[in-house]
Amino acid sequence: MKPVKLFSLALSAVLLLCSCSRKEYTDSVSCRELGDDMLSALSDGQEYTEYDSTHRQFYFEDTEDYDDCCIIYSLDTNDINEIGIFHARNAESAGEVAEDCREYVNDMKEDSRAFIASYAPAELPKLDNAEVRVWGNYVIYTILPTPIPDTVLRAIETKLTK
């Protein structure tokens, strides 16, 4: 076999494998529905509620980047569990929202660490485990006891994968 044909065949195989492994995500799930599924998968026995629009406007003010949002937190005042879910308008906006979420998490790590240490020092590792992930146009940040648990990851993947 000629080197050019061999190279073309190998390149085609690589491109085919790459295209098969790339997941496509839906845009049809509401952030609240996704949050409910994540909480069910988390099943930590905590009660959660959603932040009102004031919190969102203060910390995530670039509302033109996303068209749906749900930020939920534990009602237990000694627990800092929090999950933020955003649906960005497009891939470029998803990058912007992810950066906003990273800034929010970093601000929590820097600005809230001393306050949290004063009343719930056992919660500090949650700040260190905080994550921001992107699934298509969905951006999710978590402040949880461990990096996003496998059960929660599976719930997200199941819900968002086409």
Backbone as a printed PyTorch tensor [residue, N CA C, xyz], in Angstrom:
tensor([[[  0.8480,  -1.1620,   0.0000],
         [  0.0000,   0.0000,   0.0000],
         [  0.8980,   1.2310,   0.0000]],

        [[  0.5360,   2.2060,  -0.8280],
         [  1.3330,   3.4270,  -0.9360],
         [  1.2190,   4.2330,   0.3530]],

        [[  2.2900,   4.9610,   0.7210],
         [  2.2750,   5.7610,   1.9470],
         [  1.1380,   6.7850,   1.9810]],

        [[  0.7800,   7.3720,   0.8520],
         [ -0.2890,   8.3740,   0.8130],
         [ -1.6290,   7.7200,   1.1410]],

        [[ -1.8800,   6.5440,   0.5490],
         [ -3.1210,   5.8410,   0.8280],
         [ -3.1710,   5.3840,   2.2870]],

        [[ -2.0440,   4.8970,   2.7950],
         [ -1.9710,   4.4570,   4.1830],
         [ -2.2350,   5.6350,   5.1230]],

        [[ -1.6290,   6.7780,   4.8130],
         [ -1.8420,   7.9790,   5.6250],
         [ -3.3040,   8.4080,   5.5660]],

        [[ -3.8960,   8.4020,   4.3780],
         [ -5.3050,   8.7840,   4.2330],
         [ -6.2170,   7.8440,   5.0060]],

        [[ -5.9220,   6.5590,   4.9440],
         [ -6.7110,   5.5800,   5.6720],
         [ -6.5900,   5.7910,   7.1790]],

        [[ -5.3720,   6.0160,   7.6530],
         [ -5.1550,   6.2410,   9.0860],
         [ -5.8370,   7.5260,   9.5430]],

        [[ -5.7350,   8.5870,   8.7440],
         [ -6.3680,   9.8600,   9.0810],
         [ -7.8960,   9.7060,   9.1280]],

        [[ -8.4480,   8.9920,   8.1780],
         [ -9.8970,   8.7550,   8.1680],
         [-10.3330,   7.9910,   9.4110]],

        [[ -9.5620,   6.9990,   9.8070],
         [ -9.8960,   6.2120,  11.0000],
         [ -9.8540,   7.0800,  12.2500]],

        [[ -8.8390,   7.9310,  12.3620],
         [ -8.7210,   8.8140,  13.5240],
         [ -9.9010,   9.7880,  13.5680]],

        [[-10.2400,  10.3830,  12.4370],
         [-11.3610,  11.3230,  12.3930],
         [-12.6790,  10.6370,  12.7250]],

        [[-12.8560,   9.4150,  12.2520],
         [-14.0630,   8.6670,  12.5540],
         [-14.1580,   8.3760,  14.0480]],

        [[-13.0520,   7.9560,  14.6510],
         [-13.0460,   7.6870,  16.0890],
         [-13.3150,   8.9500,  16.8950]],

        [[-12.7360,  10.0580,  16.4780],
         [-12.9540,  11.3190,  17.1900],
         [-14.4160,  11.7510,  17.1000]],

        [[-15.0140,  11.5970,  15.9420],
         [-16.3990,  12.0280,  15.7880],
         [-17.3440,  11.1160,  16.5640]],

        [[-16.9820,   9.8510,  16.7320],
         [-17.8360,   8.9300,  17.4790],
         [-17.7860,   9.2040,  18.9750]],

        [[-16.6610,   9.6710,  19.4780],
         [-16.5260,   9.8580,  20.9140],
         [-17.0570,  11.2080,  21.3860]],

        [[-17.3330,  12.1120,  20.4840],
         [-17.8280,  13.4330,  20.8620],
         [-19.3200,  13.3530,  21.1910]],

        [[-19.6570,  13.7750,  22.3910],
         [-21.0490,  13.7260,  22.8080],
         [-21.7650,  14.9800,  22.3600]],

        [[-23.0210,  14.7880,  22.0450],
         [-23.8730,  15.9250,  21.7240],
         [-24.8620,  16.0790,  22.8570]],

        [[-25.1090,  17.3330,  23.2220],
         [-25.9780,  17.6220,  24.3460],
         [-27.2350,  18.3380,  23.8890]],

        [[-28.3010,  18.0560,  24.5810],
         [-29.5760,  18.6930,  24.3130],
         [-29.5900,  20.1040,  24.8910]],

        [[-30.5270,  20.9050,  24.4600],
         [-30.7510,  22.2340,  25.0270],
         [-32.1610,  22.3460,  25.5860]],

        [[-32.8210,  21.2210,  25.7960],
         [-34.2410,  21.2580,  26.1160],
         [-34.5830,  21.0080,  27.5850]],

        [[-33.5890,  20.9030,  28.4470],
         [-33.8430,  20.6280,  29.8590],
         [-33.7810,  21.9420,  30.6380]],

        [[-34.7900,  22.1960,  31.4540],
         [-34.7460,  23.4120,  32.2740],
         [-33.6950,  23.2370,  33.3690]],

        [[-33.1120,  24.3300,  33.7710],
         [-32.0990,  24.2750,  34.8280],
         [-32.7010,  23.7690,  36.1380]],

        [[-33.9340,  24.1350,  36.4320],
         [-34.5930,  23.6730,  37.6540],
         [-34.7790,  22.1550,  37.6200]],

        [[-35.1960,  21.6210,  36.4680],
         [-35.3730,  20.1760,  36.3270],
         [-34.0380,  19.4570,  36.5110]],

        [[-32.9990,  19.9920,  35.9190],
         [-31.6730,  19.3990,  36.0560],
         [-31.2110,  19.4600,  37.5110]],

        [[-31.4900,  20.5770,  38.1850],
         [-31.1400,  20.7100,  39.5960],
         [-31.8710,  19.6880,  40.4540]],

        [[-33.1560,  19.4860,  40.1850],
         [-33.9280,  18.4840,  40.9300],
         [-33.3480,  17.0900,  40.7260]],

        [[-32.9610,  16.7760,  39.4920],
         [-32.3590,  15.4710,  39.2110],
         [-31.0180,  15.3150,  39.9300]],

        [[-30.2390,  16.3960,  39.9550],
         [-28.9450,  16.3430,  40.6380],
         [-29.1430,  16.1260,  42.1370]],

        [[-30.1120,  16.8230,  42.7260],
         [-30.3710,  16.6560,  44.1560],
         [-30.8580,  15.2480,  44.4690]],

        [[-31.6890,  14.6900,  43.5980],
         [-32.1400,  13.3080,  43.7920],
         [-30.9650,  12.3440,  43.7450]],

        [[-30.0630,  12.5690,  42.8110],
         [-28.8910,  11.7020,  42.6890],
         [-27.9400,  11.9030,  43.8650]],

        [[-27.8710,  13.1150,  44.3710],
         [-26.9940,  13.4130,  45.5100],
         [-27.5150,  12.7200,  46.7660]],

        [[-28.7980,  12.7200,  46.9530],
         [-29.5010,  12.0650,  48.0690],
         [-28.7240,  12.1540,  49.3860]],

        [[-28.4560,  13.3880,  49.8080],
         [-27.6940,  13.5900,  51.0430],
         [-28.5750,  13.9010,  52.2460]],

        [[-29.8980,  13.8610,  52.0640],
         [-30.8110,  14.0860,  53.1700],
         [-30.9940,  15.5500,  53.5520]],

        [[-30.3290,  16.4490,  52.8700],
         [-30.4560,  17.8800,  53.1520],
         [-31.6990,  18.4350,  52.4680]],

        [[-32.2060,  19.5230,  53.0090],
         [-33.2520,  20.2730,  52.3260],
         [-32.5770,  21.4190,  51.5940]],

        [[-33.0340,  21.6770,  50.3810],
         [-32.4520,  22.7260,  49.5440],
         [-33.5330,  23.7100,  49.1160]],

        [[-33.1010,  24.9060,  48.8060],
         [-33.9960,  25.9030,  48.2340],
         [-33.2110,  26.6840,  47.1790]],

        [[-33.9280,  27.4510,  46.3940],
         [-33.3140,  28.2050,  45.3030],
         [-33.0890,  29.6520,  45.7390]],

        [[-31.9110,  30.1810,  45.4060],
         [-31.6600,  31.6020,  45.6400],
         [-32.6280,  32.4220,  44.7990]],

        [[-32.9740,  33.5800,  45.2880],
         [-33.8420,  34.4610,  44.5100],
         [-33.0200,  35.2270,  43.4730]],

        [[-33.6890,  36.0280,  42.6840],
         [-33.0290,  36.7380,  41.5840],
         [-32.0120,  37.7630,  42.0730]],

        [[-32.1390,  38.2400,  43.3020],
         [-31.1850,  39.2170,  43.8270],
         [-29.7860,  38.6190,  43.8870]],

        [[-29.6840,  37.3980,  44.3840],
         [-28.3870,  36.7110,  44.4550],
         [-27.7990,  36.5570,  43.0540]],

        [[-28.6150,  36.0930,  42.1440],
         [-28.1590,  35.8850,  40.7590],
         [-27.7110,  37.1980,  40.1280]],

        [[-28.4740,  38.2440,  40.2960],
         [-28.1280,  39.5330,  39.6920],
         [-26.8620,  40.1160,  40.3020]],

        [[-26.6380,  39.8700,  41.5910],
         [-25.4500,  40.4070,  42.2490],
         [-24.1800,  39.6770,  41.8160]],

        [[-24.2490,  38.3390,  41.7560],
         [-23.0540,  37.5450,  41.4620],
         [-22.9090,  37.1480,  39.9920]],

        [[-24.0010,  37.0560,  39.2770],
         [-23.9760,  36.6080,  37.8860],
         [-24.7420,  37.6150,  37.0360]],

        [[-24.2220,  38.8160,  36.9900],
         [-24.9520,  39.9350,  36.4010],
         [-25.0070,  39.9360,  34.8780]],

        [[-24.1590,  39.1790,  34.2070],
         [-24.1570,  39.1570,  32.7400],
         [-25.2870,  38.2710,  32.2240]],

        [[-26.5060,  38.6700,  32.4750],
         [-27.6570,  37.8380,  32.1370],
         [-27.8500,  37.6600,  30.6370]],

        [[-27.1870,  38.4570,  29.8240],
         [-27.3190,  38.2520,  28.3740],
         [-26.5920,  36.9910,  27.9110]],

        [[-25.7320,  36.4340,  28.7670],
         [-24.9980,  35.2180,  28.4100],
         [-25.8020,  33.9380,  28.6470]],

        [[-26.8380,  34.0090,  29.4760],
         [-27.6270,  32.8120,  29.7560],
         [-29.1140,  33.1360,  29.7330]],

        [[-29.9050,  32.1050,  29.4080],
         [-31.3430,  32.3050,  29.3220],
         [-32.1200,  31.5020,  30.3630]],

        [[-31.4220,  30.7140,  31.1770],
         [-32.0580,  29.9760,  32.2610],
         [-31.0070,  29.7530,  33.3320]],

        [[-31.4610,  29.7100,  34.5760],
         [-30.5240,  29.5880,  35.6830],
         [-31.2410,  29.0410,  36.9040]],

        [[-30.5360,  28.2540,  37.6900],
         [-31.0540,  27.7420,  38.9590],
         [-29.8630,  27.6060,  39.9010]],

        [[-29.9070,  28.3220,  41.0120],
         [-28.8450,  28.2240,  42.0130],
         [-29.5100,  27.7570,  43.3040]],

        [[-29.1290,  26.5830,  43.7630],
         [-29.7500,  25.9890,  44.9390],
         [-28.7120,  25.7880,  46.0310]],

        [[-29.1590,  25.8840,  47.2660],
         [-28.2530,  25.7530,  48.3940],
         [-28.9540,  25.0390,  49.5430]],

        [[-28.1520,  24.4940,  50.4400],
         [-28.6750,  23.7710,  51.5900],
         [-29.3070,  24.7460,  52.5770]],

        [[-30.4490,  24.3540,  53.1310],
         [-31.1120,  25.1690,  54.1450],
         [-30.4560,  25.0490,  55.5180]],

        [[-29.6120,  24.0580,  55.7050],
         [-28.8830,  23.8870,  56.9600],
         [-27.8080,  24.9710,  57.0210]],

        [[-27.8940,  25.8560,  57.9970],
         [-26.9590,  26.9840,  58.0630],
         [-25.5240,  26.5490,  58.3430]],

        [[-25.3270,  25.3150,  58.7690],
         [-23.9740,  24.8040,  58.9890],
         [-23.4550,  24.0210,  57.7930]],

        [[-24.1340,  24.1010,  56.6830],
         [-23.7780,  23.3460,  55.4780],
         [-23.7000,  24.3200,  54.3130]],

        [[-22.5720,  24.3340,  53.6090],
         [-22.4060,  25.2870,  52.5020],
         [-22.6480,  24.6540,  51.1350]],

        [[-23.2810,  23.4780,  51.0780],
         [-23.5680,  22.8540,  49.7820],
         [-24.3110,  23.8350,  48.8780]],

        [[-23.8600,  23.9030,  47.6380],
         [-24.4800,  24.8080,  46.6720],
         [-24.2460,  24.2550,  45.2740]],

        [[-25.2700,  24.3770,  44.4300],
         [-25.1710,  23.9600,  43.0350],
         [-25.7550,  25.0730,  42.1810]],

        [[-24.9970,  25.5060,  41.1970],
         [-25.4720,  26.5120,  40.2580],
         [-25.5230,  25.9110,  38.8620]],

        [[-26.6410,  26.1050,  38.1850],
         [-26.8400,  25.5410,  36.8500],
         [-27.2800,  26.6670,  35.9280]],

        [[-26.5870,  26.8140,  34.8170],
         [-26.9030,  27.8590,  33.8520],
         [-27.0470,  27.2450,  32.4730]],

        [[-27.9770,  27.7390,  31.7030],
         [-28.0660,  27.3750,  30.2980],
         [-27.6420,  28.5980,  29.5000]],

        [[-26.5010,  28.4830,  28.8440],
         [-25.9660,  29.5910,  28.0500],
         [-26.6650,  29.6450,  26.6980]],

        [[-26.6650,  30.8180,  26.1150],
         [-27.3390,  31.0270,  24.8260],
         [-26.6350,  30.3080,  23.6740]],

        [[-25.3090,  30.1370,  23.7870],
         [-24.5250,  29.4700,  22.7470],
         [-23.1780,  29.0570,  23.3370]],

        [[-22.3360,  28.4340,  22.5220],
         [-21.0500,  27.9250,  23.0060],
         [-20.1450,  29.0490,  23.5090]],

        [[-20.1330,  30.1670,  22.8180],
         [-19.3030,  31.2920,  23.2540],
         [-19.7760,  31.8050,  24.6170]],

        [[-21.0740,  31.9400,  24.7630],
         [-21.6410,  32.3800,  26.0370],
         [-21.3720,  31.3610,  27.1430]],

        [[-21.3670,  30.0850,  26.8100],
         [-21.0740,  29.0520,  27.8040],
         [-19.6730,  29.2580,  28.3780]],

        [[-18.7300,  29.6420,  27.5390],
         [-17.3790,  29.9440,  28.0140],
         [-17.3750,  31.1290,  28.9690]],

        [[-18.1590,  32.1490,  28.6430],
         [-18.2630,  33.3310,  29.5090],
         [-18.9090,  32.9730,  30.8460]],

        [[-19.9840,  32.2050,  30.8010],
         [-20.6700,  31.8050,  32.0270],
         [-19.7470,  30.9320,  32.8830]],

        [[-19.0090,  30.0230,  32.2560],
         [-18.0750,  29.1700,  32.9980],
         [-17.0270,  30.0320,  33.7030]],

        [[-16.5400,  31.0570,  33.0280],
         [-15.5660,  31.9550,  33.6510],
         [-16.1950,  32.7040,  34.8240]],

        [[-17.4350,  33.1590,  34.6730],
         [-18.1420,  33.8230,  35.7790],
         [-18.2930,  32.8750,  36.9720]],

        [[-18.5940,  31.6170,  36.6920],
         [-18.7390,  30.6320,  37.7650],
         [-17.3990,  30.3790,  38.4570]],

        [[-16.3180,  30.3050,  37.6840],
         [-14.9850,  30.1280,  38.2800],
         [-14.6470,  31.3180,  39.1830]],

        [[-14.9630,  32.5230,  38.7210],
         [-14.7220,  33.7130,  39.5330],
         [-15.5480,  33.6660,  40.8170]],

        [[-16.7940,  33.2630,  40.7240],
         [-17.6690,  33.1550,  41.8910],
         [-17.0750,  32.1710,  42.9010]],

        [[-16.6760,  31.0010,  42.4270],
         [-16.0970,  29.9870,  43.3060],
         [-14.8030,  30.5040,  43.9300]],

        [[-13.9540,  31.1460,  43.1340],
         [-12.7070,  31.6860,  43.6730],
         [-12.9710,  32.7830,  44.7020]],

        [[-13.9570,  33.6320,  44.4340],
         [-14.3240,  34.6590,  45.4120],
         [-14.7990,  34.0220,  46.7120]],

        [[-15.5810,  32.9560,  46.6080],
         [-16.0240,  32.2370,  47.8100],
         [-14.8070,  31.7130,  48.5800]],

        [[-13.8560,  31.1530,  47.8520],
         [-12.6570,  30.6040,  48.5010],
         [-11.8690,  31.6960,  49.2050]],

        [[-11.7640,  32.8530,  48.5910],
         [-10.9560,  33.9350,  49.1530],
         [-11.7200,  34.7630,  50.1760]],

        [[-12.9400,  35.1680,  49.8420],
         [-13.6740,  36.1220,  50.6710],
         [-14.4700,  35.4740,  51.8020]],

        [[-14.8980,  34.2510,  51.6300],
         [-15.7640,  33.6300,  52.6300],
         [-15.0590,  32.6280,  53.5290]],

        [[-13.8150,  32.2950,  53.2150],
         [-13.1080,  31.2590,  53.9740],
         [-13.0570,  31.5820,  55.4750]],

        [[-12.6640,  32.7860,  55.8290],
         [-12.5450,  33.1380,  57.2460],
         [-13.9020,  33.0910,  57.9370]],

        [[-14.9390,  33.5870,  57.2460],
         [-16.2760,  33.5670,  57.8380],
         [-16.7530,  32.1360,  58.0550]],

        [[-16.5860,  31.2870,  57.0530],
         [-17.0080,  29.8860,  57.1730],
         [-16.2050,  29.1890,  58.2670]],

        [[-14.9130,  29.4860,  58.3460],
         [-14.0690,  28.8840,  59.3810],
         [-14.5330,  29.2720,  60.7760]],

        [[-15.1530,  30.4390,  60.9070],
         [-15.5910,  30.9060,  62.2250],
         [-16.8270,  30.1740,  62.7470]],

        [[-17.6440,  29.6330,  61.8520],
         [-18.8620,  28.9780,  62.3290],
         [-18.9890,  27.5220,  61.8860]],

        [[-18.3020,  27.1200,  60.8400],
         [-18.4090,  25.7340,  60.3530],
         [-17.0950,  25.3110,  59.6940]],

        [[-16.0250,  25.2090,  60.4750],
         [-14.7170,  24.8870,  59.8740],
         [-14.6790,  23.5560,  59.1280]],

        [[-15.5370,  22.6170,  59.4980],
         [-15.5630,  21.3230,  58.8090],
         [-16.0440,  21.4540,  57.3660]],

        [[-16.6580,  22.5980,  57.0270],
         [-17.1720,  22.8260,  55.6770],
         [-16.0990,  23.3310,  54.7100]],

        [[-14.9510,  23.7600,  55.2190],
         [-13.9210,  24.3510,  54.3620],
         [-13.4490,  23.4480,  53.2190]],

        [[-13.3300,  22.1260,  53.4120],
         [-12.9150,  21.2850,  52.2780],
         [-13.8640,  21.3750,  51.0850]],

        [[-15.1230,  21.7080,  51.3200],
         [-16.0610,  21.8480,  50.2110],
         [-15.6330,  22.9700,  49.2680]],

        [[-15.0750,  24.0290,  49.8210],
         [-14.5750,  25.1150,  48.9660],
         [-13.4280,  24.6140,  48.0850]],

        [[-12.5660,  23.7900,  48.6740],
         [-11.4340,  23.2680,  47.9130],
         [-11.8600,  22.2670,  46.8510]],

        [[-13.0170,  21.6080,  47.0610],
         [-13.5330,  20.6380,  46.0950],
         [-14.4520,  21.2640,  45.0550]],

        [[-14.6940,  22.5550,  45.1610],
         [-15.6360,  23.2180,  44.2470],
         [-15.2040,  22.9870,  42.8000]],

        [[-16.2040,  22.7760,  41.9450],
         [-15.9340,  22.4920,  40.5330],
         [-16.8340,  23.3150,  39.6310]],

        [[-16.3250,  23.5610,  38.4350],
         [-17.1230,  24.1630,  37.3600],
         [-16.9460,  23.2530,  36.1560]],

        [[-18.0660,  22.8120,  35.5940],
         [-18.0260,  21.9410,  34.4120],
         [-19.0010,  22.4370,  33.3650]],

        [[-18.6910,  22.0830,  32.1220],
         [-19.5290,  22.4960,  30.9910],
         [-19.9780,  21.2470,  30.2400]],

        [[-21.2820,  21.1740,  29.9880],
         [-21.8840,  20.1220,  29.1700],
         [-22.6470,  20.8400,  28.0650]],

        [[-22.0680,  20.9540,  26.8930],
         [-22.7200,  21.6830,  25.8070],
         [-22.9160,  23.1330,  26.2060]],

        [[-24.1610,  23.6010,  26.2250],
         [-24.4550,  24.9760,  26.6260],
         [-24.8290,  25.0780,  28.1060]],

        [[-24.7120,  23.9900,  28.8360],
         [-24.9930,  24.0040,  30.2740],
         [-23.6900,  24.1630,  31.0410]],

        [[-23.7120,  25.0620,  32.0130],
         [-22.5630,  25.2730,  32.8910],
         [-23.0490,  25.0040,  34.3150]],

        [[-22.3040,  24.1690,  35.0200],
         [-22.6960,  23.7860,  36.3650],
         [-21.5100,  23.9600,  37.3010]],

        [[-21.7660,  24.6470,  38.4200],
         [-20.7500,  24.6790,  39.4680],
         [-21.3220,  23.9840,  40.6950]],

        [[-20.4300,  23.3590,  41.4460],
         [-20.8500,  22.6710,  42.6580],
         [-19.8960,  23.0030,  43.7900]],

        [[-20.4680,  23.1790,  44.9670],
         [-19.7090,  23.2760,  46.2060],
         [-20.2910,  22.1620,  47.0710]],

        [[-19.5950,  21.0230,  47.0570],
         [-20.0890,  19.7960,  47.6850],
         [-18.9640,  19.1360,  48.4780]],

        [[-19.2990,  18.1300,  49.3060],
         [-18.2660,  17.4980,  50.1340],
         [-17.1420,  16.8510,  49.3430]],

        [[-17.4210,  16.3740,  48.1650],
         [-16.4010,  15.7550,  47.3160],
         [-16.5570,  16.3530,  45.9280]],

        [[-15.5870,  16.1370,  45.0650],
         [-15.8560,  16.5230,  43.6730],
         [-17.1730,  15.8750,  43.2480]],

        [[-17.7560,  16.3620,  42.1910],
         [-19.0900,  15.9080,  41.8030],
         [-19.1570,  14.3790,  41.8740]],

        [[-20.0320,  13.8640,  42.7380],
         [-20.1360,  12.3980,  42.8780],
         [-20.5600,  11.7310,  41.5740]],

        [[-20.1300,  10.4800,  41.3860],
         [-20.4550,   9.7270,  40.1660],
         [-21.9540,   9.6410,  39.9240]],

        [[-22.7380,   9.4790,  40.9870],
         [-24.1880,   9.3790,  40.8070],
         [-24.7450,  10.6600,  40.1950]],

        [[-24.2070,  11.7910,  40.6130],
         [-24.6580,  13.0770,  40.0820],
         [-24.1780,  13.2420,  38.6370]],

        [[-22.9350,  12.8500,  38.3650],
         [-22.4120,  12.9290,  36.9940],
         [-23.2610,  12.0910,  36.0420]],

        [[-23.6350,  10.8790,  36.4710],
         [-24.4700,  10.0250,  35.6240],
         [-25.8390,  10.6590,  35.3910]],

        [[-26.3940,  11.2820,  36.4170],
         [-27.7060,  11.9360,  36.2660],
         [-27.6110,  13.0710,  35.2520]],

        [[-26.5370,  13.8400,  35.3040],
         [-26.3560,  14.9500,  34.3450],
         [-26.2090,  14.3880,  32.9380]],

        [[-25.3270,  13.4220,  32.7710],
         [-25.0710,  12.8440,  31.4520],
         [-26.3460,  12.2470,  30.8560]],

        [[-27.0980,  11.5190,  31.6740],
         [-28.3330,  10.9070,  31.1900],
         [-29.3290,  11.9660,  30.7360]],

        [[-29.4640,  13.0090,  31.4980],
         [-30.4410,  14.0350,  31.2170],
         [-30.0500,  14.8900,  30.0030]],

        [[-28.7490,  15.1450,  29.8300],
         [-28.3290,  16.0950,  28.8100],
         [-27.8460,  15.4740,  27.5030]],

        [[-27.4930,  14.2010,  27.5130],
         [-26.9830,  13.5780,  26.2930],
         [-28.1390,  13.2870,  25.3300]],

        [[-27.9350,  13.6690,  24.0760],
         [-28.9640,  13.4250,  23.0370],
         [-29.0530,  11.9480,  22.7350]]])
